[in-house]
Amino acid sequence: MGTSKVYKPWIALVSILALAAPLAASSLPPLTASVPKLFPSVGVQGNSDAALSTVRRQDQVARNAQSVMTRLSPEEHLRRGAIYLANRAFEEAREHWQALISYYPNDPRVAPALLGMARSYFQERRYMEAYSDYDRLAREYPATKDGREALNFSAASLLRLGKTSEAADRYVQYINRFPDGERIDTAHLNAIDTLREADRIQEARSWVTRTRQRFAGTPTATNALFGQLRLEISESNWKQAITTAEELSRDSFQKGVATSPSEVAYLKAYSLERSGRQAQAYSAYLAVPGGIDSYYGWLATDHLASVADGRSRGFAGDRIQIVKAQIDLVSDRYPIPYRQIIINEARARKLDPRFVLALIKQESVFRPQAKSLAGARGLLQLTIDAAQKYAAHAGMASVQENQLYQPETSIRLGSEYLAELTTMFPNLPEAVAASYNGGEDNVARWVRRAKQKDAGVFTSEVGFEETKAYVQKVMNNYRVYQQLYTADLKRK
């Protein structure tokens, strides 16, 4: 809200819809939305349960005898739509945006209303409908920021429809039409990754070069080089991957760079191992920093045991003992509240209770009344659309927003969702965590794009910066819980 004295919700809506995930296809987590900060302008006013209840009461009065929404001012339609969007009440949000479009077809606020319609469909994974509205907005309002946003997000919709080549071409179209557009940097990066997904590998490499030249000295150039590293690993070009990792390790990891020195060090070590250079791989894995907060350190320690000879295995053992000592010092930070509920719900679905704990710790820090700016509620930060999707499978006839604050309800529904994700991505808890935060449709693409059956390589492909950080934190939590507790949550 800043220092402004007048709250203008339709401006807030425009600000909300202008935000997007920075990498690889501008997606928003469609079910549990704990990470993307989508609603800073609506803030507490629009996101609160009280605001949602108030606007629903107002809408009861605003409908006519046929339950059709009556004409309100454009600002009021946008205000109510913004509140519904902040609470992921998509149908109710679209009712107001459609009313604005129908009642005021020549009003300039039709453009943000269309953007809201498209965005809500996108978040519900109704990508064909999202594409239709984005495409209309791009065609009818090409000279506006909303029109430029729509062209960019129409590419993201095509990507999720499996039309990877068309999506890549549309990102390139955005670059060519709007060389100074608001999303020109991410459009370049999206083009690289989408061309990879379309199996247009040489074109992807060409766009790496073009991007590095245009954005030399910026995080975008570094991210393009990181894109090349991931490309070479996925194609099993180990020699080029090693060279690229070495070049990237000398780069500046300034703010906005989508990788880290430890990630690059791990990917180099992995490439050395896959190329058969075991001695060098051992040294490279040993160089990856360890510790309980180092995701790639955990993975490097796992690999050390496989590449070390008998004399060197002692160093790997030393790393393990150092981490165990660190865990003992901070064990009080890893509690097991709601123990029996978690055990019951996890066991019923063949989940590891320690993994459920790891997610709860990251999602809500065990606060049952937690609510995110994106409308996620409770211990496992479920959104109402996610809860309603899994309620029947979890043995619940229905579920309302306020029930998500109940620990047993949150754990039951969250476990139901986790069970489905575990079936989709067996033996890869990183993918389960990424799906819970960033959407399983996105994760399925990242798994395919990685091609390598390695957890660290998959994590490097996670296309949303905050989702990648989330995965690493959840996995760090999981490792610690595994060290501290048995599968039935008894202290070792």
C-alpha positions in Angstrom: 0.0 0.0 0.0 3.0 2.3 0.5 2.0 5.9 1.6 -1.0 6.2 -0.7 -4.0 7.4 1.2 -6.6 6.2 -1.4 -6.9 2.5 -2.1 -7.7 2.0 -5.8 -8.5 -1.7 -6.3 -8.6 -1.6 -10.0 -5.1 -0.3 -10.0 -4.2 -3.0 -7.6 -5.6 -5.6 -10.0 -3.5 -4.3 -12.8 -0.4 -4.6 -10.5 -1.4 -8.1 -9.5 -1.8 -9.4 -13.0 1.4 -7.8 -14.2 3.4 -10.1 -11.9 4.6 -13.4 -13.2 7.2 -16.1 -12.4 10.5 -15.0 -13.9 11.7 -18.1 -15.7 10.6 -20.8 -18.0 7.1 -20.1 -19.0 5.7 -17.6 -16.5 3.5 -20.0 -14.4 1.8 -19.7 -11.1 1.3 -22.6 -8.8 -2.3 -23.6 -9.4 -3.0 -25.5 -6.2 -0.9 -24.7 -3.2 0.2 -21.1 -3.8 2.5 -20.5 -0.9 5.4 -19.1 -2.9 4.6 -16.5 -5.6 3.8 -13.1 -4.0 1.0 -12.3 -6.4 -1.1 -9.9 -4.4 1.1 -7.2 -2.9 -1.3 -4.4 -3.9 -4.4 -6.0 -2.6 -2.5 -7.0 0.6 -4.4 -7.6 3.8 -7.5 -5.6 2.6 -8.3 -8.0 -0.3 -6.7 -11.2 1.0 -8.4 -11.4 4.4 -11.2 -13.8 5.1 -13.3 -10.8 6.3 -12.9 -9.1 2.9 -14.0 -12.2 1.1 -17.1 -12.6 3.4 -18.0 -9.0 2.9 -17.8 -9.0 -0.8 -19.9 -12.2 -1.0 -22.6 -10.5 1.1 -22.5 -7.5 -1.2 -22.9 -9.7 -4.2 -26.0 -11.3 -2.8 -27.6 -7.9 -2.9 -26.1 -7.0 -6.3 -27.7 -9.9 -8.2 -31.2 -9.5 -9.8 -34.1 -11.9 -9.5 -32.5 -14.1 -12.2 -29.2 -14.2 -10.2 -27.5 -12.1 -12.8 -24.9 -9.6 -11.6 -26.3 -6.1 -12.0 -24.3 -3.2 -13.4 -21.9 -1.7 -10.9 -19.2 0.9 -11.7 -16.1 -0.4 -13.5 -14.0 0.3 -10.5 -16.4 -1.7 -8.3 -16.4 -4.7 -10.6 -12.6 -4.7 -10.6 -12.4 -4.3 -6.9 -14.6 -7.3 -6.2 -12.9 -9.3 -8.9 -9.5 -8.5 -7.3 -10.7 -9.7 -3.9 -12.0 -12.9 -5.3 -8.8 -13.5 -7.3 -6.8 -12.9 -4.1 -8.8 -15.7 -2.5 -8.7 -18.0 -5.6 -12.5 -17.8 -6.0 -12.0 -17.8 -9.7 -15.6 -18.1 -10.9 -16.8 -15.3 -8.8 -13.9 -13.1 -10.0 -14.7 -13.8 -13.6 -18.3 -13.0 -13.0 -17.3 -9.4 -12.2 -14.8 -9.1 -15.0 -17.3 -10.4 -17.5 -19.9 -8.0 -16.2 -17.5 -5.1 -16.8 -16.7 -6.3 -20.3 -20.5 -6.7 -21.1 -21.7 -3.5 -19.5 -18.8 -1.3 -20.5 -17.4 -2.7 -23.8 -15.6 0.5 -24.7 -14.1 1.3 -21.3 -10.3 1.2 -21.2 -10.6 -1.1 -18.1 -11.8 -3.9 -20.4 -8.1 -4.7 -21.0 -7.2 -5.5 -17.4 -10.5 -7.3 -17.0 -9.6 -9.6 -19.9 -6.1 -10.0 -18.4 -7.8 -11.1 -15.2 -10.0 -13.5 -17.0 -7.1 -15.1 -18.8 -5.0 -15.2 -15.6 -7.7 -17.0 -13.6 -8.2 -19.6 -16.3 -4.4 -20.1 -16.4 -4.3 -20.6 -12.6 -7.0 -23.2 -12.9 -5.0 -24.9 -15.7 -7.8 -24.2 -18.2 -5.1 -23.4 -20.7 -7.2 -23.3 -23.8 -9.5 -20.7 -22.4 -6.6 -18.8 -21.0 -4.9 -18.8 -24.4 -8.2 -17.6 -26.0 -8.4 -14.6 -23.7 -4.7 -13.8 -23.9 -4.7 -14.0 -27.7 -7.8 -11.7 -27.9 -6.1 -9.2 -25.6 -2.9 -9.3 -27.6 -4.8 -8.7 -30.8 -7.2 -6.1 -29.7 -4.9 -4.0 -27.4 -1.4 -4.5 -29.0 -0.2 -1.0 -28.1 -0.9 -1.4 -24.4 1.1 -3.0 -21.6 -1.8 -5.4 -21.1 -1.5 -6.4 -24.7 2.2 -7.1 -24.4 1.6 -9.1 -21.2 -1.0 -11.1 -23.0 1.3 -12.0 -25.9 3.9 -13.2 -23.4 1.5 -15.3 -21.4 -0.2 -16.7 -24.5 3.2 -18.4 -25.2 3.0 -19.9 -21.7 -0.5 -21.2 -22.3 0.6 -22.8 -25.6 3.5 -24.5 -23.8 1.1 -26.0 -21.3 -1.1 -27.2 -24.1 1.9 -29.2 -25.3 2.4 -26.9 -28.3 6.0 -26.3 -27.5 7.2 -25.3 -31.0 4.3 -22.7 -31.3 5.1 -21.5 -27.8 8.8 -21.0 -28.7 7.8 -19.1 -31.9 5.5 -16.8 -29.8 8.3 -15.9 -27.4 10.4 -15.0 -30.4 7.5 -13.0 -31.7 7.4 -11.0 -28.5 11.1 -10.4 -28.7 10.9 -9.1 -32.3 7.8 -7.0 -31.8 8.7 -5.5 -28.4 12.5 -5.2 -28.3 12.2 -2.9 -25.2 9.2 -4.7 -23.7 8.8 -5.2 -20.0 9.6 -8.9 -20.3 12.2 -8.8 -22.9 14.9 -10.4 -20.7 12.7 -13.3 -19.5 11.3 -13.8 -23.1 14.8 -14.5 -24.2 15.3 -17.1 -21.4 11.9 -18.6 -22.0 12.7 -18.9 -25.7 15.9 -20.9 -24.9 14.1 -23.4 -22.6 11.0 -23.7 -24.8 13.2 -24.4 -27.9 14.8 -27.2 -25.9 11.4 -28.6 -25.0 10.5 -28.5 -28.7 13.8 -30.4 -29.5 15.1 -27.5 -31.5 18.5 -27.8 -29.8 20.6 -25.8 -32.2 18.2 -22.9 -32.2 18.3 -23.0 -28.4 22.1 -22.8 -28.5 21.9 -19.9 -30.9 19.5 -18.0 -28.6 22.0 -18.6 -25.7 24.6 -16.8 -27.7 22.2 -14.0 -28.7 21.0 -13.5 -25.2 24.5 -13.4 -23.7 25.5 -10.8 -26.3 22.5 -8.6 -25.8 22.5 -8.7 -22.0 26.3 -8.9 -21.4 27.2 -8.3 -17.8 23.7 -8.8 -16.4 22.0 -11.6 -14.6 20.2 -12.5 -17.8 23.5 -13.3 -19.5 24.5 -15.5 -16.6 21.1 -17.2 -16.7 21.5 -17.9 -20.4 24.8 -19.6 -19.8 23.2 -21.6 -17.0 20.5 -22.6 -19.6 23.3 -23.8 -21.8 24.8 -25.9 -19.0 21.4 -27.5 -18.4 21.0 -28.1 -22.1 24.4 -29.8 -22.4 23.8 -32.1 -19.4 20.3 -33.1 -20.7 21.9 -34.0 -24.0 24.8 -35.9 -22.3 27.4 -33.7 -23.9 29.7 -34.1 -20.9 32.8 -32.4 -22.3 30.9 -29.3 -23.2 28.9 -29.4 -19.9 32.2 -29.4 -17.9 33.6 -26.5 -19.9 30.4 -24.6 -19.5 30.3 -25.2 -15.8 33.8 -24.0 -15.4 33.0 -20.8 -17.3 29.9 -20.3 -15.2 31.7 -20.8 -12.0 33.9 -17.8 -12.9 30.8 -15.6 -13.5 29.2 -13.2 -11.1 26.4 -14.7 -9.0 24.7 -11.4 -8.5 21.1 -10.9 -7.5 18.7 -12.2 -10.1 20.9 -15.1 -11.1 18.9 -18.3 -11.2 21.7 -20.6 -9.9 24.3 -20.7 -7.2 28.0 -21.6 -6.9 27.1 -24.9 -5.1 24.6 -25.9 -7.8 27.2 -25.2 -10.6 29.9 -27.1 -8.6 27.5 -30.1 -8.2 26.6 -30.1 -11.9 30.3 -30.0 -12.8 31.0 -32.9 -10.5 28.1 -34.9 -11.9 29.3 -34.3 -15.5 32.8 -35.4 -14.5 31.4 -38.6 -13.0 29.2 -39.3 -16.0 32.2 -38.8 -18.3 34.1 -41.5 -16.5 36.6 -39.2 -14.8 36.1 -40.6 -11.4 39.1 -39.2 -9.6 38.3 -35.7 -10.8 34.6 -36.2 -9.9 35.6 -37.2 -6.4 37.5 -34.0 -5.9 34.7 -32.0 -7.4 32.1 -33.5 -5.2 34.3 -32.9 -2.2 34.5 -29.2 -3.2 30.7 -28.8 -2.9 30.1 -27.1 0.5 28.4 -29.4 3.0 26.2 -28.7 6.0 22.6 -29.2 7.0 21.5 -26.2 4.9 23.4 -27.3 1.8 21.0 -29.3 -0.5 23.8 -29.9 -3.0 26.1 -30.8 -0.2 23.8 -33.6 0.9 23.7 -34.9 -2.7 27.5 -34.6 -3.2 28.0 -36.6 0.0 25.8 -39.3 -1.4 27.8 -39.4 -4.7 31.1 -39.4 -2.8 30.5 -42.9 -1.6 30.0 -44.2 -5.1 33.1 -42.6 -6.7 35.6 -42.9 -3.8 38.1 -45.7 -3.5 38.7 -47.4 -0.2 41.2 -44.9 1.0 39.1 -41.9 0.2 35.8 -43.1 1.7 36.9 -41.8 5.0 36.5 -38.3 3.8 32.9 -38.9 2.9 32.4 -40.4 6.3 33.9 -37.3 7.9 31.4 -35.2 6.0 28.5 -37.3 7.3 29.8 -37.1 10.9 30.1 -33.3 10.7 26.5 -33.0 9.5 25.3 -35.3 12.2 27.0 -33.1 14.8 25.3 -30.0 13.4 21.9 -31.7 13.5 22.4 -32.6 17.2 23.0 -28.9 17.9 19.8 -27.8 16.3 17.5 -30.7 16.9 15.0 -28.5 18.8 14.3 -26.7 15.5 12.7 -29.9 14.1 9.7 -30.7 16.3 7.0 -33.3 15.7 3.7 -31.6 16.6 0.5 -33.3 15.5 2.5 -36.6 15.6 -0.4 -39.0 15.7 -2.5 -37.2 13.1 0.5 -37.1 10.7 1.3 -40.8 11.3 -2.3 -41.9 10.7 -2.8 -39.8 7.5 0.6 -40.6 6.1 0.5 -44.3 6.7 -3.0 -44.5 5.2 -1.5 -43.2 2.0 1.9 -44.9 2.2 3.7 -41.6 2.8 6.8 -41.1 5.0 5.5 -39.0 7.9 8.9 -37.3 8.0 8.4 -35.9 4.5 5.0 -34.6 5.6 6.7 -32.9 8.5 9.3 -31.4 6.3 6.6 -29.8 4.1 4.6 -28.5 7.1 7.8 -26.9 8.5 8.4 -25.1 5.3 4.8 -24.2 4.5 3.6 -22.8 7.8 6.2 -23.4 10.5 3.5 -25.5 12.2 1.1 -22.5 12.5 -2.4 -23.8 11.9 -3.8 -20.2 11.4 -1.3 -19.3 8.7 -2.6 -17.7 5.6 -0.6 -16.6 2.6 -1.1 -13.6 0.3 -2.2 -16.0 -2.4 -5.1 -17.4 -0.3 -3.5 -20.6 1.0 -4.5 -21.6 4.5 -3.5 -23.8 7.4 -0.6 -26.1 8.2 -0.1 -27.3 4.7 -1.1 -24.0 3.0 -3.9 -25.5 0.9 -5.9 -23.3 -1.4 -9.6 -23.8 -1.5 -9.6 -25.1 -5.0 -7.0 -27.8 -4.0 -9.0 -28.7 -0.9 -12.2 -29.1 -2.9 -10.5 -31.2 -5.5 -9.2 -33.7 -2.9 -12.0 -33.6 -0.4 -14.0 -36.5 -1.7 -10.9 -38.8 -2.0 -10.1 -37.9 1.6 -13.5 -39.0 2.8 -15.0 -35.5 3.2 -18.3 -34.5 1.6 -17.3 -30.9 1.3 -14.9 -28.3 2.6 -15.1 -24.6 3.3 -12.3 -22.1 3.6 -12.4 -21.9 7.4 -12.0 -25.7 7.7 -8.5 -25.4 6.2 -7.3 -23.9 9.5 -8.1 -27.2 11.3 -4.9 -29.2 11.7 -6.6 -32.6 11.0 -8.3 -31.3 7.9 -5.2 -29.7 6.5 -3.1 -32.8 7.2 -5.7 -35.1 5.7 -6.2 -33.1 2.5 -2.5 -32.3 2.1 -1.6 -35.9 2.5 -4.2 -36.9 -0.1 -2.6 -34.4 -2.5 1.0 -35.6 -1.6 -0.1 -39.2 -2.2 -1.2 -38.4 -5.7 2.0 -36.5 -6.4 4.1 -39.4 -5.1 2.3 -41.8 -7.5 3.1 -39.4 -10.4 6.8 -38.9 -9.4 7.9 -42.1 -7.6 11.3 -42.1 -6.0 11.8 -38.4 -6.6 10.7 -36.5 -3.5 12.2 -33.3 -5.1 9.6 -33.5 -7.8 6.8 -34.1 -5.2 7.9 -31.0 -3.3 8.2 -29.0 -6.5 4.8 -30.0 -7.6 3.2 -29.1 -4.3 4.6 -25.7 -4.7 4.8 -25.1 -8.4 2.2 -27.4 -10.0 2.6 -30.9 -11.3 2.1 -30.0 -14.9 5.2 -27.8 -14.7 7.2 -30.5 -12.9 6.3 -33.1 -15.5 7.9 -30.8 -18.1 11.0 -30.2 -16.0 11.4 -33.9 -15.5 11.2 -34.5 -19.2 13.6 -31.6 -19.9 16.2 -32.9 -17.5 16.4 -36.3 -19.1 18.9 -37.4 -16.5 17.7 -39.6 -13.6 19.4 -37.5 -11.0 17.7 -35.5 -8.3 20.2 -32.6 -8.5 19.9 -32.4 -12.2 16.1 -32.3 -11.9 16.3 -29.6 -9.2 18.5 -27.5 -11.5 15.7 -27.5 -14.1 13.0 -26.2 -11.7 12.0 -23.0 -13.6 10.7 -20.8 -10.7 13.4 -19.3 -8.5 11.2 -19.5 -5.4 10.1 -23.1 -6.1 13.7 -24.2 -6.5 14.5 -22.7 -3.1 11.4 -24.3 -1.6 12.5 -27.7 -2.9 15.9 -27.4 -1.4 14.6 -26.3 2.0 12.0 -29.1 2.1 14.6 -31.7 1.2 17.0 -30.3 3.8 14.3 -30.5 6.4 13.5 -34.1 5.2 17.1 -35.2 5.5 17.3 -33.8 9.1 14.0 -35.5 10.1 15.3 -38.7 8.7 18.5 -38.4 10.8 16.6 -37.6 14.0 13.5 -39.8 13.8 12.4 -43.2 12.7 9.6 -43.7 10.2 7.1 -43.8 13.1 8.5 -40.5 14.5 10.4 -41.9 17.4 13.7 -40.2 18.3 16.6 -42.3 17.2 
